[in-house]
Structures are given as C-alpha cells and as structure tokens.
C-alpha cells in the first residue's frame, strides 16, 4: 500500500508539472510573460486581460529607461558605464554584494521584455508582441542589439589632425574628391613650414595645386557665420529638451517620494527599537528590585 501511494503521488507530481509547462507555453504563445518578473516590472492585474501581466514598477522602471536609452544613443558608450550608472543610483535595487554584476547588465540589454515582446527559444517560441507595456520602443531595442554586436560604430580615422580640421570634409571643385593636406617647407635659409590643402587625385585639373590653409579655413569660418538653422530645427530641439526636462522632473519627484517613504520607515523602526530598549530596561530594573526585596 505504501508503494502504491508513493507511485500514485509521483504520477500526480509529474502530471501536474507537465500540465503547468503546457499552460505556460500556451500563455506565452498568446503574448503573456510567464517567467519571473525582471527588474523594473512586477506582476499585477490589468482590466480586460485574464491573469496577471507585467506592469511597471517605479522608480526602477524610469531608471532603466534612462539607462537603456542612454546606451542606445551612445551616451553610455559601454556596458561598464551602464553598470556604474545603476550602481550609483540610490533608488535602484542592488544585490547583497552591493554591486550589480556585468552579466546582469548584459541580460538587461538583451532582454526583449523591455521592448514589449516575449520569447522562449528553449521552447521553440519565437519573439512576438506581448500584452505588457514596454519601457522602450522596438527601434531603440534594435539599436542596442546593433551596438552589442559591434555594428554602427564609427571607425577611428588616422588622417584626422588638429592642424588640418577640414581634411576629409572639403571636396575638390573640379573632380569632387576629398582634399588632403600637408606641410610644405620653404627653400630659404629660415626653412619655414607652411600649411596647404590640395587635391590628391591624378588627372584632375586641380591636381598638385595648393590652397593656403588660412584661405580655405577663413572662407569656411565666414560660411559658418552666415549659416542659420531652420525654424523647424529649433522647434524639434525645443520639444526634445522639453520632453527630457519633464522626464527628469518626474524622476526627481518619484525619487523624492521614495526617499521620503524610506526615511519615514527608518524613523518608525528607530522608535520601535527605542521602545523595545526601554521595555527591556524596565523589565531588568523590575527583576533586580524583586531580587533585592527577596534578599532583604
């Protein structure tokens, strides 16, 4: 009878585990997240949806938005800088060690959950749109993946030099190629050096003809003085800065509320600790008084 009971319980255990996995697969195929909530999210009820779905958890969500968008735009040029940003933020949760490992940063940057998508390659479920709200757009997520893959990075140009800032940017008027630059040494006794721009393309009408650096850079400076941005550019820049400013203000308000609540909780814990110390001290004095009375 004991063997039958154990075998029956083991059968139910395996059957329940299989049914749970099947329900998780079915729910994931329908666009619902089923795994443990990642940083910035928690499970909650949403009207119109069955079961619990991922919802934003503040202030971690806003902090992660700033970190993800910063890495996508290149403001944070490496994963280490993202880790430093999250470690330095007082409201972002830290592990017991107090330092966020770099592997966790890599997992956050590669997780499509933050773009509003779900997937499970180990179950053969491809990426699909989820029912939860994404912290970033799909375009931002793809830019992050491109940066992680090493794409979209501008190679360092060895021909850049502070002596000739326009080299590689100014075109020849005859052939349309880029002008190069060099120093020329005079043949006199003083051996003075003179900077020139020139066209390096053979067969061009301007091949070998030098243009003084002061002439071409002076004309470029005059061109910049008369250049003015379009009004549409001012409108777009103003909208971008206004949106960034509003977001920063919202983050500051959330941080202030969270820190105020944490301070109130600390004060409450301090009062409880003081009350416990007072009760223990009173009990100790009462016990000492009773023991002295018995001795008397």
C-alpha positions as CSV (number, residue, x, y, z in Angstrom):
1,X,0.0,0.0,0.0
2,X,2.9,2.4,0.7
3,X,4.5,1.6,-2.7
4,X,1.1,2.2,-4.4
5,X,0.7,5.5,-2.5
6,X,4.2,6.7,-3.4
7,X,3.8,5.7,-7.1
8,X,0.4,7.4,-7.3
9,X,1.8,10.7,-5.7
10,X,4.8,10.6,-8.1
11,X,2.5,10.2,-11.0
12,X,0.4,13.2,-9.9
13,X,3.6,15.2,-9.4
14,X,4.9,14.5,-12.9
15,X,1.4,15.1,-14.4
16,X,1.0,18.4,-12.6
17,X,4.5,19.6,-13.7
18,X,3.6,18.7,-17.3
19,X,0.3,20.5,-17.2
20,X,1.9,23.5,-15.7
21,X,4.5,23.7,-18.5
22,X,1.8,23.2,-21.1
23,X,-0.2,26.1,-19.7
24,X,2.9,28.3,-19.5
25,X,3.7,27.5,-23.2
26,X,0.2,28.3,-24.2
27,X,0.1,31.5,-22.3
28,X,3.5,32.5,-23.7
29,X,2.3,31.8,-27.3
30,X,-0.6,34.2,-26.6
31,X,1.8,37.0,-25.7
32,X,1.8,36.8,-21.9
33,X,5.0,36.8,-19.9
34,X,5.2,33.7,-17.7
35,X,8.7,33.8,-16.2
36,X,9.9,35.7,-13.1
37,X,9.5,39.4,-13.3
38,X,12.6,41.2,-14.4
39,X,13.9,44.5,-12.9
40,X,11.5,47.3,-13.5
41,X,8.5,45.1,-13.6
42,X,6.1,43.3,-11.3
43,X,3.0,41.1,-11.9
44,X,-0.3,42.7,-11.5
45,X,-3.9,42.8,-12.7
46,X,-4.9,44.7,-15.8
47,X,-8.5,45.3,-16.7
48,X,-9.5,43.4,-19.8
49,X,-6.8,40.7,-19.5
50,X,-7.0,37.3,-17.9
51,X,-4.5,36.5,-15.2
52,X,-1.6,38.6,-14.1
53,X,0.6,40.5,-16.5
54,X,3.8,42.5,-16.2
55,X,3.3,46.2,-15.1
56,X,5.8,48.9,-14.5
57,X,7.4,49.1,-11.1
58,X,8.6,52.6,-10.2
59,X,11.1,54.1,-9.7
60,X,13.2,51.1,-11.1
61,X,11.3,51.3,-14.5
62,X,12.2,55.0,-15.1
63,X,15.8,54.4,-14.1
64,X,16.1,51.5,-16.6
65,X,14.5,53.6,-19.3
66,X,17.3,56.2,-18.9
67,X,19.9,53.5,-18.8
68,X,18.6,51.7,-21.9
69,X,18.1,54.8,-24.0
70,X,21.5,56.2,-22.9
71,X,23.2,53.0,-24.2
72,X,21.2,53.0,-27.4
73,X,22.0,56.7,-28.2
74,X,25.7,56.2,-27.3
75,X,25.6,58.5,-24.2
76,X,26.7,55.4,-22.3
77,X,29.5,54.0,-24.5
78,X,29.9,50.6,-22.8
79,X,28.2,48.2,-20.5
80,X,30.5,49.1,-17.7
81,X,29.2,52.7,-17.9
82,X,25.6,51.4,-17.6
83,X,26.6,49.4,-14.6
84,X,28.3,52.4,-13.0
85,X,25.1,54.4,-13.6
86,X,22.8,51.8,-12.0
87,X,25.2,51.2,-9.1
88,X,25.5,54.9,-8.4
89,X,21.7,55.5,-8.4
90,X,20.4,55.3,-4.8
91,X,16.9,54.1,-5.7
92,X,17.9,51.2,-7.9
93,X,17.9,47.8,-6.0
94,X,21.3,46.2,-5.5
95,X,22.1,42.6,-4.7
96,X,23.5,41.6,-1.3
97,X,27.1,42.3,-2.5
98,X,26.0,45.9,-3.2
99,X,27.4,45.8,-6.8
100,X,25.4,44.8,-9.9
101,X,27.4,42.2,-11.9
102,X,28.1,42.9,-15.5
103,X,26.3,39.7,-16.6
104,X,23.1,41.1,-15.2
105,X,23.7,44.3,-17.3
106,X,24.2,42.2,-20.4
107,X,21.0,40.3,-19.7
108,X,19.0,43.5,-19.3
109,X,20.3,44.9,-22.6
110,X,19.4,41.7,-24.5
111,X,16.0,41.2,-22.9
112,X,13.1,41.9,-25.4
113,X,10.7,42.2,-22.4
114,X,11.8,45.8,-22.1
115,X,10.6,46.4,-25.7
116,X,7.2,44.9,-25.0
117,X,8.0,41.5,-26.6
118,X,8.2,37.9,-25.3
119,X,10.0,34.8,-26.5
120,X,11.2,31.4,-25.3
121,X,13.8,29.9,-27.7
122,X,14.2,26.9,-25.4
123,X,10.6,26.0,-26.1
124,X,10.7,26.9,-29.8
125,X,8.5,30.0,-29.3
126,X,9.7,32.9,-31.5
127,X,9.6,36.5,-30.5
128,X,6.1,38.1,-30.5
129,X,4.3,41.2,-29.3
130,X,3.4,40.9,-25.6
131,X,0.4,42.2,-23.7
132,X,2.6,44.2,-21.3
133,X,3.8,47.8,-21.7
134,X,7.4,48.1,-23.0
135,X,9.8,50.5,-21.4
136,X,11.5,51.3,-24.7
137,X,10.5,51.1,-28.4
138,X,11.4,48.2,-30.7
139,X,13.7,50.6,-32.7
140,X,15.6,51.5,-29.5
141,X,16.0,47.8,-28.6
142,X,17.3,47.0,-32.1
143,X,19.9,49.9,-31.8
144,X,21.0,48.3,-28.5
145,X,21.4,44.9,-30.2
146,X,23.4,46.5,-33.0
147,X,25.7,48.2,-30.5
148,X,26.2,44.9,-28.6
149,X,27.1,43.2,-31.9
150,X,29.6,45.9,-32.8
151,X,27.6,47.5,-35.6
152,X,27.0,51.1,-36.2
153,X,30.3,52.2,-34.6
154,X,32.4,54.8,-36.5
155,X,35.9,53.7,-37.1
156,X,38.7,55.9,-35.9
157,X,40.2,57.9,-38.8
158,X,44.0,58.0,-38.8
159,X,44.1,61.0,-41.1
160,X,42.4,63.4,-38.6
161,X,44.8,66.0,-37.3
162,X,44.3,69.2,-35.3
163,X,46.5,71.1,-37.8
164,X,44.0,70.4,-40.7
165,X,40.5,70.0,-39.3
166,X,38.9,70.2,-42.7
167,X,40.8,67.3,-44.3
168,X,38.5,64.6,-45.4
169,X,35.5,67.0,-45.3
170,X,36.1,69.5,-48.1
171,X,35.6,68.5,-51.7
172,X,37.6,69.5,-54.8
173,X,35.6,71.8,-57.1
174,X,36.8,70.0,-60.2
175,X,36.7,66.3,-59.5
176,X,34.5,66.2,-56.4
177,X,37.0,64.2,-54.4
178,X,38.2,65.0,-50.8
179,X,41.1,67.4,-50.4
180,X,44.1,66.2,-48.5
181,X,46.6,68.5,-46.6
182,X,50.2,68.7,-45.8
183,X,53.0,70.9,-44.5
184,X,55.4,72.5,-47.1
185,X,58.9,73.7,-46.1
186,X,60.3,76.7,-47.9
187,X,63.7,76.6,-49.6
188,X,65.1,79.7,-47.9
189,X,67.6,79.9,-45.1
190,X,64.9,80.0,-42.4
191,X,63.2,76.8,-43.6
192,X,59.7,77.9,-42.6
193,X,56.8,75.5,-42.8
194,X,53.5,76.4,-44.5
195,X,50.2,74.5,-44.3
196,X,48.3,73.8,-47.5
197,X,45.2,71.9,-48.8
198,X,45.4,70.2,-52.2
199,X,43.7,67.6,-54.4
200,X,45.5,64.2,-54.4
201,X,43.6,62.8,-57.4
202,X,45.8,62.4,-60.5
203,X,44.2,63.6,-63.8
204,X,42.2,66.3,-62.0
205,X,42.6,69.9,-63.3
206,X,43.5,70.9,-59.7
207,X,45.9,68.1,-59.0
208,X,49.0,69.4,-57.2
209,X,47.6,72.9,-56.8
210,X,47.9,74.0,-53.2
211,X,45.5,76.2,-51.3
212,X,46.7,78.0,-48.2
213,X,45.1,76.8,-45.0
214,X,44.3,80.4,-44.0
215,X,42.3,80.9,-47.2
216,X,40.1,77.8,-47.2
217,X,39.6,77.8,-43.4
218,X,38.9,81.6,-43.4
219,X,36.2,81.1,-46.1
220,X,34.7,78.2,-44.1
221,X,34.6,80.3,-41.0
222,X,32.8,83.1,-42.9
223,X,30.3,80.5,-44.2
224,X,29.6,79.3,-40.6
225,X,28.9,82.9,-39.5
226,X,26.2,83.3,-42.1
227,X,24.7,79.8,-41.6
228,X,21.5,79.7,-39.6
229,X,19.4,76.7,-38.6
230,X,15.9,76.4,-39.9
231,X,12.9,77.3,-37.6
232,X,11.8,73.7,-37.8
233,X,15.0,72.6,-36.2
234,X,14.5,74.9,-33.3
235,X,11.0,73.5,-32.8
236,X,12.2,69.9,-32.8
237,X,15.1,70.7,-30.4
238,X,12.8,72.6,-28.1
239,X,10.4,69.7,-28.0
240,X,13.2,67.2,-27.3
241,X,14.6,69.3,-24.5
242,X,11.2,69.9,-23.0
243,X,10.4,66.2,-23.1
244,X,13.7,65.4,-21.4
245,X,13.2,68.1,-18.8
246,X,9.7,66.8,-18.0
247,X,11.0,63.3,-17.7
248,X,13.8,64.4,-15.4
249,X,11.3,66.3,-13.2
250,X,9.1,63.2,-13.0
251,X,12.1,61.1,-12.0
252,X,13.1,63.6,-9.3
253,X,9.6,63.6,-7.9
254,X,9.5,59.8,-7.8
255,X,12.9,59.7,-6.1
256,X,11.8,62.3,-3.6
257,X,8.6,60.3,-2.7
258,X,10.6,57.1,-2.4
259,X,13.3,58.6,-0.2
260,X,10.6,60.3,2.0
261,X,8.8,57.0,2.4
262,X,12.1,55.2,3.2
263,X,13.0,57.9,5.8
264,X,9.6,57.6,7.4
265,X,10.1,53.8,7.7
266,X,13.5,54.2,9.2
267,X,12.1,56.7,11.8
268,X,9.4,54.2,12.6
269,X,11.9,51.4,13.1
270,X,14.1,53.6,15.3
271,X,11.1,54.4,17.5
272,X,10.2,50.7,17.8
273,X,13.8,49.9,18.7
274,X,13.9,52.6,21.3
275,X,10.6,51.4,22.8
276,X,12.0,47.8,23.0
277,X,15.1,49.0,24.7
278,X,13.0,51.0,27.2
279,X,10.8,47.9,27.9
280,X,13.8,45.6,28.3
281,X,15.5,48.2,30.7
282,X,12.3,48.5,32.8
283,X,11.9,44.7,33.0
284,X,15.6,44.4,34.0
285,X,15.1,47.0,36.8
286,X,11.9,45.3,38.0
287,X,13.6,42.0,38.2
288,X,16.6,43.5,40.0
289,X,14.2,45.2,42.5
290,X,12.3,42.0,43.2
291,X,15.5,40.0,43.7
292,X,16.8,42.7,46.2
293,X,13.4,42.6,48.0
294,X,13.6,38.8,48.4
295,X,17.2,39.1,49.8
296,X,16.0,41.7,52.3
